[in-house]
Amino acid sequence: MTPALRTLAALTTLPLLAYPNSGEHYDAVSKTWHACDGEHGSLIGQLDAWRQSGARLIGGCCRTTPQDIRAIAGQLAGR
């Protein structure tokens, strides 16, 4: 998401939106989800990079939880 935001920020003055899924990966063979890890981290771990890259509206899509959104809101509110 961060590289896409950086590219878009260079092309517009409009506010950008970050609305990613949880970062988990779906294995169609086993029909299971696998947690995000490594360089991708968590949504909250990416928040500063997204904001620095131009995102002004930040939420979450597939498999994000109310706790994810609460953590984002808390960090943005300075809690």
C-alpha positions in Angstrom: 0.0 0.0 0.0 2.8 2.5 0.8 4.4 2.5 -2.6 1.0 3.0 -4.2 0.2 5.9 -1.9 3.6 7.5 -2.7 2.9 7.2 -6.4 -0.6 8.6 -6.2 0.5 11.5 -3.9 2.9 12.6 -6.7 0.0 12.7 -9.1 -2.7 14.5 -7.2 -3.4 17.1 -4.5 -6.6 15.2 -3.5 -6.6 13.4 -0.1 -5.8 9.8 -0.4 -7.5 6.8 1.2 -5.9 3.7 2.7 -8.4 0.9 3.1 -6.4 -2.3 3.1 -7.4 -5.8 4.1 -5.8 -7.3 7.2 -2.7 -8.4 5.3 -3.5 -12.1 6.0 -3.1 -14.5 3.2 -5.7 -17.0 2.1 -4.7 -20.6 1.2 -7.3 -21.8 -1.3 -6.1 -25.4 -1.0 -6.5 -25.7 2.8 -9.2 -23.0 2.9 -7.5 -21.2 5.8 -6.2 -17.8 6.5 -2.6 -17.2 7.6 -1.6 -14.2 9.7 0.5 -11.4 8.4 4.1 -11.2 9.5 7.5 -10.2 8.3 7.9 -6.9 6.4 4.1 -6.4 6.2 3.4 -6.3 9.9 0.1 -5.1 11.2 -2.2 -2.3 10.1 -1.1 -0.2 13.1 2.5 -0.8 12.2 2.0 0.7 8.8 -0.1 3.7 9.9 2.8 6.3 10.1 4.1 5.3 6.7 0.7 5.6 5.1 0.2 9.0 6.6 3.6 10.2 5.5 2.8 8.9 2.0 -0.4 11.1 1.8 -3.2 9.0 3.3 -5.7 11.1 5.1 -8.6 8.6 5.4 -7.5 5.3 6.9 -9.7 2.3 7.5 -9.8 -1.4 6.9 -11.4 -4.0 4.7 -11.5 -7.8 4.7 -10.6 -9.4 8.0 -9.8 -6.2 9.8 -11.4 -6.2 13.2 -13.0 -3.5 15.4 -9.8 -3.8 17.5 -7.7 -2.9 14.5 -9.8 0.2 13.8 -9.8 1.1 17.5 -6.0 0.9 17.6 -5.8 3.2 14.5 -8.2 5.7 15.9 -6.4 5.7 19.2 -3.0 6.3 17.7 -4.4 9.1 15.5 -6.0 10.7 18.6 -2.7 10.5 20.4 -3.6 7.8 22.8 
